[in-house]
Amino acid sequence: MAVLLLSAANAARPMSREAMEFTETLQLGKRHGDRSPFRTPAGLFIQERASKQLPGPGQHFSFGALVGWDRIHQLLDNLPNSKLIFVIRHGQAVSNYLSDALGPDEWFKWESKCAYNDNNGTEWGIFDADLTALGSDEAHALNRMLKDGAWFNTLTAGKQARAIVSPLSRCLETASIALKDITFTATQVEENVRETLGEDTCDARRSASDPSGDKKDRLEGVCKFELGLESKFPDFDFPITPPIMRGAEGGQEGVEGGRLGSGSCDPEGPTTREGFGLLADRDPLWTDDRETQDHQVNRALCFLRDLWAFAPERVVFVVSHSGFARSLLLAVGREPYRPQNTELVPVLVQRVV
């Protein structure tokens, strides 16, 4: 089932619990924007207004550009220390389907479980949720738009581009489909672009390596699994690049603490990692407690810091999640726009520190 390209640029999402919390979240974004080393010009994209969220799956006309893409690239070329970032949310995952099908009250009972059983012989895996058939169709539709519809050339204006992907299965599956046969200088997995951490098992990560033979019948991490990331996704690399604190004389003092694996992360300081990748073989970030918005915005700032350190390309595609997308926008002073599945959200970012 192909995803329709929605041209209703003024579409608004019905009022929801998230919308009711909008004012508080927006103020958080303004606070972060005031102290953030990153800025974004206004008036370029319709997604600068959170109220312009699409009512269903699809894309804004011209992917939300309010001016021509040639004008956007002219601004990118003339704006020092800037990058054009395209955030792509993953396609519909099993967790998205169950949340919609069960409703919020029933889903709340299951979101911290490893699987959902409908009592009719069907079990749905919630842990590190995979794409549904619809989610795969959505990713294929985006690939047709980018590759066959020549939108990739329009969005990049012929510039080299790098792809960054969350290490959760639904994002790796989306990237494998949506970015297929599109040329990037590199496609890398990065831990810090994961979805909101903790509590929900759909947002927990499987290990990079397979569980050893004698452990497959018992809990390995948050939930049981048989294939690690390296076996499940052999076309991706999963380097381990933990942040390291350095002593005054340059010696290694130890891994930074905190839930990020970078508890003392300073977005304005130098990177403490050697490159993009996983922070550890097993998931070091998931806990029983849900990550706060403030923490996730700081995680987005850490990612931006590392992006400027590791990626010389001016154009970057990031396959990630709705929660991380909102936090990244808040980190640069924009409103917390919530993307639909496989929606592409552009943002022009300048580092000013």
N, C-alpha and C positions, 0 to 999 in steps of 0.2 A: 504494500500500500504506500504509494508515493506521498511525500509530504508536500502540501501545497505551499507555494510562495505567496505569502500574504502581503498585499500592498496597502493595507489599511494602516497608514503610518500613525494615525491618531488613536489606534485601538487602546483600550484601557482594561486592565484586569479587574474583575469584580472584587469588592471589598472582602478582605480575608483577615485572619488573625495577624498575619504578617503585615498587612496594610494598616491595621489598627496600631501596630507598634512602630509605624513608619517614622513618626516625629522623633521618637527617642533614638532610633537608629540613625536617622539623618543627622541629628545633633552630634552623635558619635563620629560620623563621617566628617563633619565640619571641624571637630576637635582634632582628628587625625590629620585632616587636610592642612590645618593651620601649622602643625609642627612637622609634617611630612617633608622629606627631602625630594618628593616627587610631586609634580603638578601636571595638569592637563588643560589645554585650551578649551574654552566653552564655545558652543554653537556649531559643532561639527556633526554630532550624531543625535538621533532622536532618543537613543538609550541613555542620554544624560538626564532624562526625567524618568524616575521610577514609575510614575503613573502611566507611562506609555508602554507598559508590559503587554505583550501579545496575549489575547484571550485563549490561545491554543497553539499547538505545534505549527511551526513555520518560520519565516524570516520576514523582517521588515523590508519594504521596497528599497533596493540598492543597499541592502544590509544596514539600513538605518542612516546612511549618509545624508546630511542636510545640504551639503554642497557637493560639487563634482569631485570624483576621486583624484582627478588631476590637481585640483586645488589642495586637497588633503596632502598629497605627496609633495607639492610645492612647499607647503608649510613644514612638512617633515624634513625636507632638504635644507630649509633655512633655519630650523630650530635646533640650536646646538644641544648635543647630548640627549637626543630624543629617540624614541622607538615607537613604532606603530604595532600595537598588540591586538591580536584577534583571539578572544576567548571563546571557545566552543564548548558548550555543555554536552555531555554524553547523551546518547539516545536513551529511549525509555528502558529502564532496568526493571528486573523482577520486583525490586522494592518499590519503585514508582507505581507499577501496575497494582501491587497488593494494597498500597496506601490508598489508591483511588477506588479499587474494587471493594475493599473492606470498610472504608470510611475511617475517619480519624480516631474514633473511640475504640473500635476493634483493632485497628492497626497498632495503637498504642500498647496493646497487650502483647503484640508479637515482635515489635521492632528491635527488642533486645535479645530475641531468640535466634538460633542458628538456622531454623527452617520453619516453614508454615505448612501444616497438613490440613487439607480441606475435608478430611474424614470420608472422602470418596475415592481414596486410593492415589491421590496426587499430592506430592510433596514439592514445595517450592523452596529452593535454596535462598536464604536471605543473606547469609554471610558473604561478604565480598560479591555482591549481587551481579549476575550476568545480564546482558541485554536480553530483552524479549524479542520475538520475531518482528514486532512493530519497531522496536529500537534499532534493529538491523536495517529495516526498510528506511527508517529516518536517516541513518548514516549513509546508505546508498544514495538517497535523494540528494543529500548535501554533496556527496562526491560528484554526482552528475552536474550539479550546479557549478562547483568549483572547477572541475576538469573539463567536462564536455561543454558546459555553458561558458567557458572561458572566464569565469569570475575570478579565478585565482590570479590570472594575469592582470586583471583590472585592479584587484585589491593590493597586489604587490608592486604594480607598475614596473615589472621586470626586475625588481630588486631581489637579491638573495634572501631567503627566509629560513628560519630554524623552527622546528616543532618541539614543543615540550609537552609531555603527557603524564598525567597522574598514574601512579602504579596500581590503582584499583581496576579490577577486571573490566568493568563497564566502560572505562575510559580507554583502556588498551584495545578493547574490541572496537570501540567507535573509531579510534585513530586508524586501526588496521583497515577499516572500510572507507571512512570519509576521506582519508588522505592518501588512499591507494593511487599509485601511478602519478603522484605529484612530487616534483623534485624539491627536496630540502637539502640544505648544507649538512644538517644533522637532525636526527629525531631522537630525543633523549627523554628518559623517565626521570621525574623529579618528585621527591617525597613531599616537599612543602606546598604543592598545589593540590593536595588531597582535600576531600570534603571535610566538613565540620567533624572534629574528632570526638570519639567516646560515645558510650551508651548504645547507639544503634550499630548492630553487627554488620549491616550492609556497608558501613563506612570503615570496617576493620580490614586490614590487609593480610593476605596470606604471605608466608615467607618466600624469599627468593628461591631457596633450595627446597627440594622435596623432603617431607618427613622421612626419617630413616625407617627401614623396614619394620623394626620392632615397636615403632610408635604409631603406626597407622591406625591401630584400633583404639587409641586413646586420644584425649584432647591434645592438640598441638596448637598453641596460641589460643585465640578466642574460641574458635570452633574447629572441628575436624576437617581436613582436606587431604586429598591424595597427591595433587600436583602443585608444586611450587610455581612461582612466576616464571622461572627459567624454563621449566618443562611445558607449562601451559602456553607461554608466549615466546617461542624460540626465535622469533624475528626481532625481538627487542633485547637490548643489553641492560643489565641491572647491576651496575657498579655500586659498591658500598663507599660512600663518601661522607663520613661523620664530621661534624664541626669539631675543630680542635682548638683549645685554648693554648696560647703560646706564652712562655715565660718572658721575663724582661730581656733575657739574652737570647731569645729565639727558641729555647728548648720547649719540648712538648710537656705541658702540665696535666693534660687530661681532657676528656671530652666535656664540652659545656653541658651543664645540667639543665633541668627543666623539661617540660613536656615536649617542647619543640626538638629536644636534643640540642637546643641553643637558647637556654634560658636567659642568657645575658646578651642576646642578639641585639646589636646596635645597627639599625638600618643605615645610619650615616657613617659608620665605620667601615673598615675593610672586611671582606669576606673571611670567614674562618673555615671554609671548605676548599677542597681541591677541584671541585666540579659538581655538576648535577648528578643525582643518583638517589639511592636509598640511604637512610641514616644507619640502618643495620639490616642483617639478614631477616630476622624476625621483626614484626611490627613493634617499634618502640614507643609509638604515640597513642595508641588506643587505650582508654581506661574506662572505668564504669561511669565516670562523670563526663557530662557534655562540655565541650570546649565553649568558652565565652566568646562573644563577638569581639571584644577588645583583644583577646588572645589571637583570634583568627586574623584580625586586621594586622597585628604585629607580624604574624606568620607571612602574610602577603607582602609586607614591607621587606621581610628577610628575603623572600623570593625575588622581589624587584632588585634589591641590593646585589644578589648573586647573578641575576640576569645581566645587569650592567657589567659585572666582573667576567662572566664566562661567555657571553654571546656578543660578538662584534656586529652581527647582523642588525640592520635597522628595522626589519620586519620579523615578527615572532608570532607563531600560532600556538596557543595553549589549550590543550584538550583537558577539561577539568569539570567542575561541578557548580551547581547553582549557588551554594553557600560560599564557596571560595570566590566565585565571580563577583558576588556582592561585596565581599570583604576587600578584594583587590580594587574595586571601584571606590569604596570608602577610603582606602589607603591613599588614593590620589585626589581625594576631595570631591568625588562625584557621588550622586545619589545611588542607593543600593538597588539598582535595576536587577530584577530576577529573570534570567533567561529561561525559555522553554527548552525541551529536549532537542538537541542538535542545533539550537539557535546560535548564531555567530554574533558576538558583541564586540565592536571595535572600540579601541581607546588609544588616543595619542598621548604618550607620557614623556615628560621631560624630567631629567634629574637635575635639580638646581643646587645641590650641595656636593 
